[in-house]
Amino acid sequence: MKPALLYSMTKHELRLLMRSRWLLNFMILFIFLSGLLYFYGLQSVKSDPVEVRFGLEGVNTNIDTMGVNPEYYGLQEIKQEEEGAGNVSQSAYNRSIAMLINLSLWLLPIICMILGANSIIADKENGRFSLYKTYQLSSGYYMASKFLSLALSMFIVMGVSYGLFGFIVSLAGNTFAAEIYQVLMLVNMLLILVFSAASLLVGAVSKTRMQGLSLALIFWSTVVFVYEFIIFSVIDWIPYALKQSGLFFLILLNPIESIRVWSISKLNSEYVFGPEYLMIEQWGTNGILTLSLILSIMIIIFITIGSSTQLLKRRGV
């Protein structure tokens, strides 16, 4: 792939996206969400801090282990270094932060998919894609430029909105609030990357804007809402000894769920998963959770872009 050609195509696509009124409306929405995070989320954590204890003393001690060693679940007793001292840390996860994370997990995917799919469908409808095919260039350039331009444009919008309130947080010098802000920023960036690639698949399959919008809504509702019920149904068929690893694999298949679990871990709130899954705290500490998330997202992006490129060749105008 020629970098100069890809750069010029991405630059042109980015220029077109930055003129879109959709993008301006989404910037206003991002400013509203970042304002909610600053004035509602961070203030709620500050006014109502939560102390978290890990280990057997942090959960109900009347747990029926059914003959299974509790250490398998990460429930080994924590030795106190000083008398009266425990492994106590502050959690940044409460109802307000959970609501704001869910807003990002619900809104960002459909925003990226609408923008990306409409960009490709518009080229099909106005004949620009047919003109592109006359140059006898690989469809990979076209799809890569669409992906990069959409991701960059959304990064710019997010940087303007979240960066404004992030600057205020930095001036306040609150390290704990800055860490929460960084987690929310990373959540948004990961969502943008994954669903910018997913939008290419919808755009490659669709021939009209209405068809693209319908497919985007179906895909969005499936990964955001329906997938949880699929997990609940599938996990019952997995042998007991493989349930935990099987559940972790099923979570990684859906970026919405994997990013949610990762963000909760980064906010030091693994206790919300229950005593059986406190080993997620260990995965977060040794980096397994972050590494698994990054690898799964990279694989999903490459597979999505590759399959959408092949579909575009077959179903192009």
MARLUMRO-164387 format. One record per residue (C-alpha): residue number from 1; residue in one letter; x, y, z. Coordinates in Angstrom, 1 decimal. Example, Ala and Ser with C-alpha at 12.3 -4.5 7.8 and 13.67 -1.06 7.14 Angstrom:
BEGIN
k r px py pz
1 a 12.3 -4.5 7.8
2 s 13.7 -1.1 7.1
//
This chain:
BEGIN
k r px py pz
1 m 0.0 0.0 0.0
2 k 1.3 3.4 -1.0
3 p 1.4 5.7 2.1
4 a 1.3 8.9 0.0
5 l -1.8 7.8 -1.9
6 l -3.5 6.7 1.4
7 y -2.6 10.0 3.0
8 s -4.1 12.1 0.2
9 m -7.3 10.0 0.1
10 t -7.7 10.2 3.9
11 k -7.1 13.9 3.9
12 h -9.8 14.4 1.2
13 e -12.3 12.2 3.1
14 l -11.5 14.0 6.4
15 r -12.2 17.4 4.8
16 l -15.6 16.1 3.6
17 l -16.5 14.8 7.0
18 m -15.5 18.0 8.8
19 r -18.0 19.9 6.7
20 s -20.8 17.6 7.8
21 r -23.6 19.0 9.9
22 w -24.0 15.6 11.6
23 l -20.5 16.0 13.0
24 l -21.3 19.5 14.4
25 n -24.4 18.1 16.1
26 f -22.4 15.3 17.5
27 m -19.8 17.7 18.9
28 i -22.6 19.5 20.8
29 l -23.7 16.2 22.1
30 f -20.1 15.4 23.3
31 i -19.8 18.7 25.0
32 f -23.1 17.9 26.8
33 l -21.8 14.4 27.9
34 s -18.4 15.8 29.0
35 g -20.3 18.5 31.0
36 l -22.3 15.7 32.7
37 l -19.1 13.9 33.5
38 y -17.6 17.0 35.1
39 f -20.5 18.5 36.9
40 y -22.4 15.3 37.8
41 g -20.2 12.3 37.6
42 l -17.0 13.6 39.2
43 q -18.8 15.6 41.8
44 s -20.8 12.5 42.9
45 v -17.6 10.5 43.4
46 k -16.1 13.4 45.3
47 s -19.1 13.8 47.6
48 d -19.8 10.1 48.1
49 p -16.5 8.2 48.1
50 v -16.6 4.4 48.2
51 e -14.0 2.3 50.0
52 v -13.4 -1.2 48.6
53 r -11.8 -4.1 50.4
54 f -10.6 -7.1 48.5
55 g -10.2 -10.6 49.9
56 l -12.4 -12.7 52.1
57 e -12.9 -10.0 54.6
58 g -14.3 -7.8 51.8
59 v -17.3 -10.1 51.0
60 n -19.8 -12.2 52.8
61 t -17.8 -14.8 54.8
62 n -20.8 -17.2 54.8
63 i -20.1 -18.3 51.2
64 d -20.8 -21.9 50.4
65 t -17.7 -22.9 48.3
66 m -19.1 -26.4 47.7
67 g -15.8 -28.0 48.3
68 v -13.9 -25.7 45.9
69 n -10.8 -23.9 47.0
70 p -11.7 -20.2 47.4
71 e -8.3 -19.2 46.0
72 y -9.5 -20.4 42.6
73 y -11.8 -17.4 42.6
74 g -9.1 -15.0 43.9
75 l -10.5 -15.0 47.4
76 q -7.4 -15.8 49.3
77 e -7.0 -13.9 52.5
78 i -4.9 -10.8 52.4
79 k -2.3 -10.5 55.0
80 q -2.3 -7.1 56.7
81 e 1.0 -5.4 56.9
82 e 0.0 -3.4 59.9
83 e -2.3 -4.2 62.7
84 g -5.7 -2.7 61.9
85 a -4.8 -1.9 58.4
86 g -6.5 -3.6 55.4
87 n -6.1 -3.5 51.6
88 v -8.4 -0.5 51.2
89 s -8.7 1.6 48.0
90 q -11.2 4.1 46.7
91 s -13.6 3.1 43.9
92 a -14.5 5.5 41.2
93 y -17.6 3.5 40.1
94 n -21.0 4.6 41.4
95 r -24.4 5.0 39.8
96 s -23.5 8.3 38.2
97 i -20.3 7.1 36.6
98 a -22.0 3.8 35.5
99 m -24.8 5.9 33.8
100 l -22.2 8.0 31.9
101 i -20.2 5.0 30.8
102 n -23.4 3.4 29.5
103 l -24.3 6.5 27.6
104 s -21.0 6.3 25.8
105 l -21.4 2.6 25.2
106 w -24.9 3.2 23.7
107 l -24.5 6.5 21.8
108 l -21.0 6.3 20.3
109 p -21.5 3.0 18.3
110 i -24.6 4.2 16.5
111 i -23.1 7.6 15.8
112 c -20.0 6.1 14.2
113 m -22.0 3.6 12.3
114 i -24.4 6.2 10.9
115 l -21.6 8.5 9.8
116 g -19.4 5.8 8.3
117 a -22.2 3.9 6.5
118 n -23.7 7.2 5.1
119 s -20.3 8.2 3.8
120 i -20.0 5.0 1.7
121 i -23.6 4.9 0.6
122 a -23.5 8.6 -0.5
123 d -20.5 7.7 -2.8
124 k -22.6 4.9 -4.3
125 e -25.6 7.1 -4.9
126 n -23.8 10.1 -6.4
127 g -21.5 8.0 -8.6
128 r -18.3 8.9 -6.9
129 f -17.5 5.2 -6.1
130 s -18.2 4.3 -9.7
131 l -15.7 6.9 -10.8
132 y -13.2 5.6 -8.2
133 k -13.4 2.1 -9.7
134 t -12.3 3.5 -13.1
135 y -8.9 4.3 -11.6
136 q -8.3 0.6 -11.1
137 l -7.1 1.1 -7.6
138 s -7.5 -1.5 -4.8
139 s -10.7 -1.1 -2.7
140 g -8.4 -1.4 0.3
141 y -7.3 2.2 -0.2
142 y -10.9 3.4 -0.3
143 m -11.9 1.5 2.8
144 a -8.8 2.4 4.7
145 s -9.2 6.1 3.9
146 k -12.9 5.9 5.1
147 f -11.9 4.2 8.3
148 l -9.0 6.6 9.1
149 s -11.0 9.8 8.2
150 l -14.0 8.8 10.3
151 a -11.8 7.8 13.3
152 l -9.8 11.0 13.1
153 s -12.8 13.2 12.7
154 m -14.5 11.6 15.8
155 f -11.2 12.0 17.7
156 i -11.2 15.7 16.9
157 v -14.7 16.1 18.0
158 m -14.0 14.2 21.2
159 g -10.8 16.1 21.8
160 v -12.5 19.5 21.5
161 s -15.4 18.6 23.9
162 y -13.7 16.4 26.5
163 g -10.5 18.4 26.2
164 l -12.3 21.6 27.3
165 f -13.4 20.1 30.6
166 g -10.2 18.0 30.9
167 f -8.3 21.3 30.9
168 i -10.4 22.5 33.8
169 v -9.7 19.2 35.7
170 s -6.0 19.6 35.2
171 l -6.1 23.2 36.5
172 a -7.9 21.9 39.6
173 g -5.0 19.5 40.2
174 n -7.3 16.6 41.2
175 t -5.4 13.4 40.3
176 f -8.3 11.1 41.2
177 a -10.7 13.0 38.9
178 a -8.1 13.1 36.1
179 e -7.8 9.3 36.3
180 i -11.6 9.0 35.9
181 y -11.5 11.4 33.0
182 q -8.7 9.4 31.3
183 v -10.7 6.2 31.6
184 l -13.7 7.7 30.0
185 m -11.6 9.2 27.2
186 l -10.0 5.8 26.5
187 v -13.4 4.1 26.5
188 n -14.6 6.6 23.9
189 m -11.5 6.2 21.7
190 l -11.8 2.4 21.7
191 l -15.5 2.6 20.8
192 i -14.7 5.0 17.9
193 l -12.0 2.7 16.5
194 v -14.2 -0.5 16.7
195 f -17.4 0.9 15.3
196 s -15.8 3.1 12.7
197 a -14.6 -0.3 11.2
198 a -18.1 -1.8 11.8
199 s -19.7 1.1 9.8
200 l -17.7 0.1 6.8
201 l -19.3 -3.3 6.8
202 v -22.8 -1.8 6.9
203 g -21.9 0.7 4.2
204 a -20.5 -2.1 1.9
205 v -23.6 -4.2 2.2
206 s -26.2 -1.4 1.9
207 k -27.3 0.2 -1.4
208 t -29.6 2.9 0.0
209 r -29.5 5.2 3.0
210 m -32.7 3.7 4.5
211 q -31.2 0.2 4.1
212 g -28.0 1.4 5.7
213 l -29.8 3.0 8.6
214 s -31.9 -0.2 9.2
215 l -28.9 -2.4 9.2
216 a -27.0 -0.1 11.5
217 l -29.9 -0.1 14.0
218 i -30.1 -3.9 13.8
219 f -26.4 -4.4 14.4
220 w -26.3 -1.8 17.1
221 s -29.3 -3.2 19.0
222 t -27.8 -6.7 18.8
223 v -24.3 -5.9 20.2
224 v -25.6 -3.4 22.8
225 f -28.8 -5.2 24.1
226 v -29.4 -8.6 22.6
227 y -25.9 -10.0 23.1
228 e -26.2 -10.1 26.9
229 f -29.2 -12.5 26.6
230 i -27.1 -14.6 24.1
231 i -24.4 -14.9 26.8
232 f -26.9 -15.9 29.4
233 s -28.2 -18.7 27.1
234 v -24.9 -20.0 25.9
235 i -23.1 -20.0 29.3
236 d -25.6 -22.6 30.7
237 w -24.3 -25.1 28.1
238 i -20.7 -24.7 29.0
239 p -19.2 -27.2 31.5
240 y -18.7 -25.8 35.0
241 a -14.9 -26.0 34.9
242 l -14.9 -23.9 31.7
243 k -17.6 -21.4 32.6
244 q -15.3 -18.6 33.7
245 s -12.9 -18.8 30.8
246 g -15.8 -19.3 28.4
247 l -17.6 -16.3 29.8
248 f -14.4 -14.2 29.4
249 f -14.1 -15.4 25.8
250 l -17.7 -14.5 25.0
251 i -17.2 -11.1 26.5
252 l -14.1 -10.4 24.3
253 l -16.2 -11.3 21.2
254 n -18.3 -8.2 21.9
255 p -16.4 -4.9 22.2
256 i -19.2 -3.3 24.1
257 e -19.0 -5.9 26.9
258 s -15.2 -6.1 26.9
259 i -14.8 -2.3 27.1
260 r -17.3 -2.2 29.9
261 v -15.5 -4.8 31.9
262 w -12.1 -3.1 31.3
263 s -13.4 0.3 32.3
264 i -14.9 -1.1 35.5
265 s -11.6 -2.7 36.3
266 k -9.7 0.5 35.6
267 l -12.1 2.3 38.0
268 n -11.0 -0.1 40.7
269 s -14.5 -1.6 41.0
270 e -14.1 -5.3 40.2
271 y -16.3 -6.1 43.3
272 v -19.4 -5.4 41.2
273 f -18.9 -8.7 39.4
274 g -19.4 -10.7 42.6
275 p -17.0 -12.8 44.6
276 e -16.6 -15.5 41.9
277 y -15.1 -13.0 39.5
278 l -12.7 -11.1 41.8
279 m -9.9 -12.6 39.9
280 i -10.6 -9.9 37.3
281 e -8.7 -7.7 39.7
282 q -5.7 -9.9 39.3
283 w -6.0 -9.8 35.5
284 g -6.2 -6.0 35.7
285 t -3.1 -5.8 37.9
286 n -0.9 -8.1 35.8
287 g -2.1 -6.5 32.5
288 i -3.9 -9.6 31.1
289 l -7.2 -7.8 30.9
290 t -5.8 -4.8 29.0
291 l -3.7 -7.0 26.6
292 s -6.7 -9.2 25.9
293 l -8.9 -6.2 25.2
294 i -6.4 -4.7 22.8
295 l -5.8 -7.9 20.9
296 s -9.5 -8.6 20.6
297 i -10.2 -5.1 19.3
298 m -7.3 -5.3 16.8
299 i -8.5 -8.6 15.5
300 i -12.1 -7.4 15.2
301 i -11.0 -4.2 13.3
302 f -8.8 -6.1 10.8
303 i -11.5 -8.8 10.2
304 t -14.2 -6.1 9.7
305 i -12.2 -4.0 7.3
306 g -11.0 -7.0 5.3
307 s -14.5 -8.5 5.0
308 s -16.1 -5.1 4.2
309 t -13.5 -4.6 1.4
310 q -14.4 -8.0 -0.1
311 l -18.1 -7.3 0.1
312 l -17.6 -3.9 -1.5
313 k -15.9 -5.6 -4.5
314 r -18.8 -8.0 -4.9
315 r -21.7 -5.7 -4.2
316 g -20.3 -2.4 -5.4
317 v -22.3 -0.3 -7.9
//
